[in-house]
């Protein structure tokens, strides 16, 4: 009997371990894990009954007492580990230790997800075994909003669903929200968030770029063009058009924001009056005015409480040299509190900018805020730059910090309330004017440098009264590979394959001979 009972004990222990193993694999108790575990416990109980006297004698021995202490310590440690595991499973916490925050969602993505007021369903069509990245990214999105759900499937296994959504290639994602649909061919956070913005928003507001005065072209792809800025605006669910004010009698009523992108000549009186009337009926204007813009803009902005300096800002802090920038490219790293700069902590570059500040004789009813200022080691140079060597002239130059970006806002108490479906705000109309003393900062050559692109888009979103889109956007994954030359590769090869093993061998020989002596 004891012989069979001993065998039952071994079999029972094996069955219990199998049950626990199945539970750890599946993550829950099922019949496949419960049945072997219960049978195993029964067999162990049979072994304990048959060998009761042997077990009792063994436990009363000296070695058993020491063994019981060790077993108790093991059980305590296991108990602690189990409690920690339970807490971690219930209170999920992730820590991203990568330098570029590669595994964390961008500020804009989190803000959009937390602000969802509609249900969004994402269908992802990926080949079996190639859906891990999509699962991880979409699961991260779903963690931030219960209104965001997703389903990933293999189009080969569900051809009916793939045909319904007209899927022609692997990796396609379809976003649906209340009858609207957006398709995505590239698995990337920035693209997914932009598609999410488009599918959840009603209508598309229009952004107009003025032409006819030497402005930078939103369709131009060269370094001085604004094609990057235009593409980013479109991705934020806006429409972009160009407008020649001289050919019109008024600015279109569907204009959400009017952008003057670096004009080099003055506006005609008719055009300036047209922009003023547009502002007076609740319009929004972004004026990017370089030092070589016409003098007429100075007088026009004075009526809105904004002073446009006839100067160029010089930054002698030396910070720009770390990024290959000279003193005529001041860097801004601190910003005043405003909706545009909320949670914005990225440096921006403003090449050859002029000063922009609050006029001491601010127009009645206009609230002017100075947003971005350069370092205390900067100044606004009023003399023409004739050489690379410049110096601050007390009494003539404006000592830093120098403001390079200001906004003016005016509540139009006599204007009617907004009625358009695209207007998200209520109450009296407000005119918003943003003035930056430089247009190069958002050109193709500087748009993707540090925070320039985000700063430009935040300004456009504030003017368009889309404050919930103001944020720091997702970045493309940074390539952090270390590229070695052929010489450096050979050095690493010699160190790893020859030098290090020889050093270990020499150390071993030295230890052996020392002990022998």
C-alpha positions in Angstrom: 0.0 0.0 0.0 2.8 2.4 1.0 4.5 1.7 -2.4 1.4 2.8 -4.3 0.9 5.8 -2.0 4.5 7.0 -2.6 3.8 6.9 -6.4 0.5 8.8 -5.8 2.4 11.5 -4.0 4.8 12.0 -6.9 2.0 12.0 -9.4 -0.1 14.3 -7.3 2.8 16.8 -7.0 3.3 16.7 -10.8 -0.4 17.3 -11.4 -0.5 20.3 -9.0 2.5 21.8 -10.8 0.9 21.2 -14.2 -2.3 23.0 -13.0 -0.3 26.0 -11.7 1.7 26.1 -14.9 -1.5 26.2 -17.0 -2.9 29.0 -14.8 0.3 31.1 -15.2 0.1 30.7 -19.0 -3.7 31.5 -19.4 -3.8 34.1 -16.6 -7.0 32.6 -15.1 -8.4 29.4 -13.7 -10.0 27.1 -16.3 -11.1 23.5 -16.3 -7.8 22.6 -17.9 -5.9 24.0 -14.8 -8.4 23.2 -12.0 -9.0 19.5 -12.8 -5.3 18.4 -12.6 -4.7 20.6 -9.6 -7.7 19.1 -7.7 -6.7 15.5 -8.6 -3.1 16.3 -7.6 -4.2 17.6 -4.2 -6.3 14.5 -3.6 -3.4 12.2 -4.4 -1.1 14.3 -2.1 -3.8 13.9 0.7 -3.8 10.2 0.1 0.0 10.1 0.5 -0.2 12.2 3.7 -2.7 9.8 5.2 -0.8 6.6 4.4 2.6 8.1 5.5 1.2 10.0 8.5 3.5 8.3 11.0 6.6 8.8 8.8 5.8 12.4 8.3 5.2 13.0 12.0 8.6 11.3 12.9 10.4 13.3 10.3 8.9 16.6 11.5 10.0 16.0 15.1 13.6 15.4 14.1 16.4 18.1 14.6 16.9 18.5 10.8 13.2 19.0 10.3 13.2 21.9 12.8 15.9 23.7 10.8 14.2 22.8 7.6 10.9 24.2 8.9 12.6 27.5 9.6 13.9 27.7 6.1 10.5 26.7 4.7 8.9 29.4 6.7 11.3 32.0 5.3 10.6 30.7 1.8 6.9 31.0 2.3 7.2 34.6 3.7 9.3 35.6 0.6 6.8 33.9 -1.7 3.9 35.7 0.1 5.6 39.1 -0.4 6.1 38.4 -4.1 2.5 37.3 -4.5 1.2 40.5 -2.8 3.5 42.6 -5.0 2.3 40.8 -8.1 -1.4 41.4 -7.2 -0.8 45.1 -6.6 1.1 45.5 -9.9 -1.7 43.7 -11.8 -4.4 45.9 -10.3 -2.5 49.2 -10.3 -0.7 49.2 -13.7 2.2 51.6 -13.9 4.6 52.1 -16.7 7.9 53.9 -16.7 9.5 55.2 -20.0 13.2 55.5 -19.5 14.1 56.3 -23.1 15.7 59.7 -23.7 13.2 60.6 -26.5 10.1 59.2 -24.5 9.7 56.7 -27.3 7.1 54.6 -25.5 5.0 57.5 -24.2 2.1 59.2 -26.0 2.7 62.8 -26.9 1.0 65.6 -25.0 -1.4 66.4 -27.9 -2.4 62.7 -28.2 -3.3 62.5 -24.5 -5.2 65.8 -24.6 -7.2 64.7 -27.7 -8.1 61.3 -26.1 -9.1 62.8 -22.8 -11.3 65.3 -24.6 -13.2 62.7 -26.6 -17.0 63.2 -26.3 -17.8 60.7 -29.1 -17.2 57.0 -29.5 -14.4 56.1 -31.9 -13.8 52.6 -33.3 -10.6 51.7 -35.0 -10.3 48.7 -37.3 -6.8 47.5 -38.0 -6.0 45.0 -40.7 -2.7 43.3 -40.2 -1.2 40.1 -41.3 -1.0 37.4 -38.6 2.1 37.8 -36.6 2.7 41.4 -37.7 0.2 43.2 -35.5 2.2 43.6 -32.2 3.2 47.2 -32.7 -0.4 48.1 -33.7 -1.8 46.3 -30.7 0.6 48.1 -28.3 0.0 51.6 -29.7 -3.8 51.2 -29.9 -3.9 49.7 -26.4 -2.0 52.8 -25.1 -4.6 55.0 -26.8 -7.4 53.0 -25.2 -5.9 53.4 -21.8 -6.6 57.2 -21.9 -10.2 57.1 -23.0 -13.1 54.6 -22.7 -14.6 56.1 -25.9 -11.7 54.8 -27.9 -11.9 51.1 -28.9 -10.2 49.0 -31.5 -10.2 45.7 -33.3 -7.3 44.2 -35.1 -7.9 41.4 -37.5 -6.2 39.5 -40.3 -7.9 40.4 -43.6 -7.2 36.9 -44.9 -9.2 35.3 -42.0 -12.1 37.8 -42.2 -12.4 38.6 -45.9 -15.9 39.9 -45.5 -14.9 42.6 -43.1 -11.9 43.5 -45.2 -14.2 43.8 -48.3 -16.6 46.0 -46.4 -13.9 48.5 -45.5 -12.3 48.2 -49.0 -8.9 47.0 -47.7 -6.3 46.5 -50.4 -3.1 46.2 -48.4 -1.9 45.0 -45.0 -1.4 47.7 -42.3 -4.5 49.7 -43.2 -6.4 51.2 -40.3 -9.9 52.6 -40.5 -11.3 55.1 -37.9 -15.1 55.5 -37.6 -17.1 58.0 -35.6 -20.8 58.7 -36.0 -20.8 58.0 -39.7 -17.5 59.7 -40.5 -14.5 57.6 -41.6 -10.7 58.2 -41.9 -8.3 55.8 -43.4 -4.6 55.4 -42.3 -1.9 53.6 -44.2 1.0 54.4 -41.9 1.3 53.1 -38.4 2.6 56.2 -36.6 1.3 58.1 -33.5 1.3 61.5 -35.3 -0.7 60.2 -38.2 -3.1 58.3 -36.0 -3.8 61.4 -33.8 -4.3 63.6 -36.8 -6.8 61.1 -38.2 -8.5 61.0 -34.8 -8.8 64.8 -34.8 -10.3 64.8 -38.3 -12.9 62.0 -37.7 -14.2 63.6 -34.4 -14.5 67.2 -35.5 -17.3 68.9 -37.4 -16.4 70.7 -40.6 -13.0 72.1 -41.6 -12.0 75.7 -40.9 -10.2 77.6 -43.6 -6.8 79.3 -43.2 -5.9 81.9 -45.8 -2.3 83.0 -46.7 -2.1 86.5 -48.2 -0.2 86.9 -51.5 0.9 89.9 -53.7 3.4 91.5 -51.3 6.4 89.1 -51.5 5.0 86.7 -48.8 6.4 83.3 -48.3 4.6 80.7 -50.4 2.7 77.9 -48.5 3.1 75.7 -51.6 6.9 76.2 -52.0 9.1 73.3 -50.9 12.5 75.1 -50.8 14.1 76.2 -47.6 12.3 79.5 -47.5 8.9 78.1 -48.4 6.1 77.2 -46.0 5.1 73.7 -47.4 5.9 72.1 -44.0 3.7 74.6 -42.2 0.9 74.1 -44.7 1.1 70.3 -44.4 1.0 70.5 -40.6 -2.0 72.8 -40.7 -3.9 70.4 -43.0 -3.2 67.5 -40.7 -4.9 69.5 -37.9 -8.1 69.4 -39.9 -7.9 72.8 -41.6 -8.2 73.8 -45.2 -5.5 76.1 -46.6 -6.0 78.6 -49.4 -4.1 81.6 -50.8 -5.8 85.0 -51.1 -4.9 88.1 -53.1 -6.6 90.9 -51.1 -6.1 93.5 -53.9 -8.7 91.5 -56.0 -11.4 91.5 -53.4 -13.6 93.9 -51.6 -13.7 91.9 -48.3 -12.2 88.9 -46.7 -14.3 85.8 -47.1 -16.7 84.9 -44.2 -15.3 81.4 -43.9 -11.8 82.7 -43.1 -10.9 81.3 -39.6 -7.4 82.8 -39.7 -5.7 85.2 -42.0 -1.9 84.8 -42.2 0.5 87.5 -43.5 3.6 85.4 -44.0 6.5 87.7 -44.3 5.4 90.5 -46.7 8.2 92.7 -48.0 6.1 95.6 -49.2 3.4 97.7 -47.6 -0.3 96.8 -47.8 -2.4 99.1 -50.0 -4.8 101.3 -48.0 -7.7 99.3 -49.3 -6.1 96.0 -48.1 -5.3 97.4 -44.6 -8.8 98.7 -44.2 -10.1 95.3 -45.4 -8.1 93.5 -42.6 -9.3 96.0 -40.0 -12.9 95.4 -41.0 -12.3 91.7 -40.8 -10.9 92.0 -37.3 -13.8 94.2 -36.2 -16.3 91.5 -37.1 -14.4 88.9 -35.0 -11.6 87.9 -37.4 -8.2 86.4 -36.4 -4.9 87.5 -38.0 -1.4 86.1 -37.7 1.2 88.8 -38.8 4.7 87.5 -39.5 6.6 90.7 -40.1 10.4 90.6 -40.8 12.6 93.6 -40.2 12.4 94.4 -44.0 8.6 94.7 -44.0 7.2 98.0 -45.0 6.7 100.9 -42.6 3.0 100.9 -43.1 2.6 97.8 -40.8 4.1 99.9 -37.9 1.3 102.4 -38.1 -1.4 99.8 -38.7 -0.4 97.8 -35.6 -0.2 100.9 -33.4 -4.0 101.1 -33.6 -4.1 97.6 -32.0 -1.7 98.4 -29.2 1.3 96.6 -30.7 4.6 98.3 -31.2 6.7 97.0 -34.1 10.4 97.8 -33.6 12.6 99.1 -36.4 15.5 96.9 -35.3 17.0 93.4 -35.3 17.4 91.3 -32.2 21.0 90.2 -31.3 21.6 87.3 -28.8 25.0 87.4 -27.1 24.2 84.6 -24.6 26.1 82.0 -26.7 23.4 79.4 -26.3 22.7 79.5 -30.0 26.3 78.4 -30.8 25.5 75.0 -29.3 23.1 74.5 -32.2 25.2 76.1 -34.8 23.3 79.4 -34.7 24.9 82.9 -34.7 24.0 86.0 -32.7 21.3 87.0 -35.2 19.3 83.9 -34.4 18.0 84.5 -30.8 16.7 81.6 -28.8 13.6 81.8 -26.6 13.4 79.3 -23.8 11.0 81.0 -21.4 7.5 82.1 -22.1 4.8 84.2 -20.4 1.6 82.4 -19.2 -0.8 82.2 -22.0 -3.1 79.6 -23.7 -0.5 79.3 -26.6 2.4 78.5 -24.3 0.6 76.3 -21.7 2.8 73.4 -20.8 5.2 74.5 -23.6 8.8 74.0 -22.5 10.7 73.7 -25.7 13.2 76.2 -27.1 12.3 78.2 -30.3 14.5 79.9 -32.8 13.7 83.3 -34.5 16.2 84.1 -37.2 16.8 87.8 -37.8 13.7 88.8 -35.9 12.6 92.3 -35.0 11.2 93.4 -31.6 7.5 93.3 -30.9 6.1 94.8 -27.8 3.1 96.4 -26.1 2.4 100.0 -27.1 2.3 102.3 -24.1 -0.7 103.9 -25.6 -2.8 100.8 -26.0 -6.0 101.2 -27.8 -9.2 101.2 -25.7 -10.6 97.7 -25.1 -7.6 95.9 -26.5 -5.7 93.5 -24.2 -2.0 93.0 -25.4 0.2 90.3 -24.0 3.9 89.9 -24.5 4.4 86.1 -24.9 8.0 85.2 -26.0 11.2 87.1 -24.9 14.8 86.5 -25.6 17.6 86.1 -23.0 18.8 89.0 -20.8 22.1 88.9 -22.7 20.3 90.0 -25.9 19.3 93.5 -27.2 17.5 95.0 -30.2 20.1 96.6 -32.5 18.8 99.8 -34.1 21.8 100.4 -36.4 22.2 98.6 -39.7 24.3 95.5 -39.5 27.4 96.1 -41.6 29.7 93.4 -40.1 29.7 90.3 -37.9 30.9 92.4 -34.9 28.1 94.2 -33.1 27.9 95.7 -29.6 25.2 97.1 -27.4 24.9 100.9 -27.5 23.2 102.3 -24.4 20.6 104.9 -25.2 20.2 103.7 -28.8 19.6 100.0 -28.5 16.8 98.3 -26.6 18.3 96.1 -23.8 17.1 92.6 -23.3 15.1 90.5 -22.6 13.5 91.6 -25.9 9.9 90.6 -26.8 9.6 89.0 -30.3 6.0 87.8 -30.1 2.9 89.5 -28.8 -0.9 89.0 -29.1 -3.7 91.4 -28.9 -7.3 90.5 -28.1 -10.4 92.7 -28.3 -13.9 91.8 -27.2 -16.4 93.2 -29.6 -19.3 94.0 -27.3 -21.5 95.5 -30.1 -21.0 92.5 -32.4 -23.5 89.6 -32.7 -22.9 86.3 -31.1 -21.5 83.4 -33.1 -24.0 81.2 -34.9 -21.8 79.2 -37.3 -21.6 75.4 -36.7 -17.9 75.7 -36.9 -17.6 78.2 -34.0 -16.9 76.3 -30.8 -17.2 79.3 -28.5 -20.2 81.3 -27.4 -20.9 84.8 -26.3 -19.7 88.1 -27.9 -17.2 87.9 -30.7 -13.5 88.5 -30.1 -10.9 89.8 -32.5 -7.5 88.1 -32.1 -4.2 89.3 -33.5 -0.8 87.6 -33.1 2.3 89.4 -34.2 5.8 87.8 -34.6 8.8 89.8 -35.7 10.0 87.0 -38.0 8.6 84.7 -40.7 11.7 82.5 -41.1 11.0 80.6 -37.9 8.1 78.6 -39.5 9.8 78.2 -42.9 10.9 74.8 -44.1 14.4 75.5 -43.0 13.4 76.0 -39.3 9.9 74.5 -38.9 11.2 71.1 -37.5 13.9 72.7 -35.4 13.2 72.3 -31.7 9.7 73.7 -30.9 9.3 76.0 -33.8 6.6 73.9 -35.6 4.6 73.4 -32.4 4.8 77.1 -31.5 3.5 78.0 -34.9 0.6 75.5 -34.8 -0.3 76.5 -31.2 -0.6 80.1 -32.4 -2.8 79.1 -35.3 -5.0 76.9 -33.1 -5.4 79.7 -30.6 -6.4 82.2 -33.3 -8.9 79.6 -34.7 -10.3 79.1 -31.2 -9.2 75.5 -31.2 -7.5 75.7 -27.8 -7.9 72.0 -27.1 -5.4 71.3 -29.9 -2.7 73.4 -28.3 0.1 71.1 -27.2 3.4 69.5 -28.0 3.0 67.0 -30.8 4.3 63.6 -31.4 7.8 63.3 -32.9 9.1 60.8 -35.3 11.2 58.1 -33.6 14.8 59.3 -33.3 17.5 57.3 -35.0 19.9 56.7 -32.2 22.2 54.2 -33.9 25.9 54.7 -33.5 27.6 54.6 -36.9 31.2 53.4 -36.7 34.0 53.9 -39.2 35.9 50.9 -40.5 38.8 51.9 -38.2 36.6 52.1 -35.2 35.0 48.7 -36.0 38.4 47.1 -36.2 39.4 48.5 -32.8 36.3 47.1 -31.2 36.9 43.8 -32.8 40.5 43.6 -31.5 39.4 44.7 -28.0 36.6 42.2 -27.8 38.1 39.2 -29.5 41.9 39.5 -28.7 42.7 42.0 -26.0 40.0 41.2 -23.4 40.4 37.4 -23.5 44.2 37.8 -23.2 43.8 40.1 -20.2 41.5 37.5 -18.5 44.0 34.8 -19.3 46.9 36.8 -17.9 44.9 37.5 -14.7 44.2 33.8 -14.3 47.9 32.9 -14.8 48.9 35.6 -12.3 46.4 34.3 -9.7 47.6 30.7 -10.2 51.3 31.6 -9.8 50.6 33.7 -6.7 48.8 30.8 -5.0 51.5 28.4 -5.9 54.1 30.5 -4.3 
